[in-house]
Amino acid sequence: MDWQGQKLAEQLMQIMLVAFAVVAFLTGYIMGSFRMMILVYAGGVVLTTLITVPNWPFFNRHPLKWLDPSLAEKYPKPQPQEPVVLKKKTAKK
């Protein structure tokens, strides 16, 4: 799953969970059944999981292009720089 696919999966999950919460609340309120509300929401969570968790092809529309290993050996890795220590100015009295 690429970066845009992860973003899409996250947005789908949030939208679907909120939508199922609203539908579950209205169903439970109209039917007067807390059990029905929980069942509708649980079904929504399961459906949301089945849609957003697997790596479906539409989540991989923008694949990353990795550097070829032979080219990676040609260019050295950047070395970490030593931290620069700044001197504080002393206040004159």
C-alpha positions as CSV (number, residue, x, y, z in Angstrom):
1,M,0.0,0.0,0.0
2,D,1.5,3.4,-1.0
3,W,1.3,6.6,0.9
4,Q,-1.8,7.9,-0.9
5,G,-3.4,4.5,-0.4
6,Q,-2.8,4.7,3.4
7,K,-4.4,8.2,3.4
8,L,-7.4,6.9,1.5
9,A,-7.8,3.9,3.8
10,E,-7.7,6.2,6.8
11,Q,-10.2,8.6,5.4
12,L,-12.5,5.7,4.3
13,M,-12.3,4.2,7.8
14,Q,-13.2,7.4,9.5
15,I,-16.1,8.2,7.2
16,M,-17.5,4.7,7.4
17,L,-17.3,4.4,11.1
18,V,-19.0,7.7,11.7
19,A,-21.7,6.8,9.1
20,F,-22.3,3.4,10.7
21,A,-22.4,5.1,14.2
22,V,-25.2,7.5,13.0
23,V,-27.1,4.7,11.2
24,A,-26.8,2.4,14.3
25,F,-27.9,5.1,16.7
26,L,-31.0,6.0,14.5
27,T,-31.8,2.3,14.1
28,G,-31.5,1.7,17.8
29,Y,-33.5,4.8,18.7
30,I,-36.3,4.1,16.2
31,M,-36.6,0.4,17.2
32,G,-36.0,1.2,20.9
33,S,-33.4,-1.5,21.0
34,F,-29.9,-1.1,22.4
35,R,-29.0,-4.6,21.2
36,M,-30.0,-3.7,17.6
37,M,-27.9,-0.6,17.8
38,I,-24.8,-2.5,18.9
39,L,-25.4,-5.2,16.2
40,V,-25.7,-2.6,13.4
41,Y,-22.6,-0.8,14.6
42,A,-20.6,-4.1,15.0
43,G,-21.6,-5.1,11.5
44,G,-20.4,-1.7,10.3
45,V,-17.1,-2.2,12.0
46,V,-16.6,-5.6,10.4
47,L,-17.5,-4.2,7.0
48,T,-15.1,-1.3,7.5
49,T,-12.4,-3.6,8.5
50,L,-12.9,-5.8,5.4
51,I,-12.7,-2.8,3.2
52,T,-9.8,-0.8,4.7
53,V,-7.4,-3.4,6.2
54,P,-6.6,-5.7,3.2
55,N,-4.1,-4.4,0.7
56,W,-6.6,-4.0,-2.2
57,P,-5.3,-2.9,-5.6
58,F,-7.0,0.5,-5.5
59,F,-4.8,1.4,-2.4
60,N,-1.7,0.9,-4.6
61,R,-2.3,3.3,-7.5
62,H,0.8,5.4,-6.9
63,P,3.6,2.9,-6.2
64,L,7.0,4.1,-5.0
65,K,9.9,3.8,-7.3
66,W,12.8,2.3,-5.3
67,L,16.4,3.0,-6.1
68,D,18.2,0.1,-7.9
69,P,20.7,-1.6,-5.6
70,S,23.6,-1.1,-8.0
71,L,22.9,2.6,-8.0
72,A,22.6,2.7,-4.2
73,E,26.1,1.3,-3.8
74,K,27.5,4.0,-6.1
75,Y,26.4,6.9,-3.9
76,P,27.5,6.9,-0.2
77,K,25.0,7.4,2.6
78,P,25.1,10.9,4.2
79,Q,27.0,10.9,7.4
80,P,25.5,12.5,10.5
81,Q,26.9,15.8,11.4
82,E,28.2,16.7,14.8
83,P,25.9,18.9,16.8
84,V,26.9,22.6,16.8
85,V,27.3,24.0,20.3
86,L,26.2,27.6,20.6
87,K,27.8,29.8,23.3
88,K,25.5,31.8,25.4
89,K,26.2,35.5,25.7
90,T,26.8,36.5,29.3
91,A,24.8,39.5,30.5
92,K,26.8,42.4,31.8
93,K,25.8,44.0,35.1
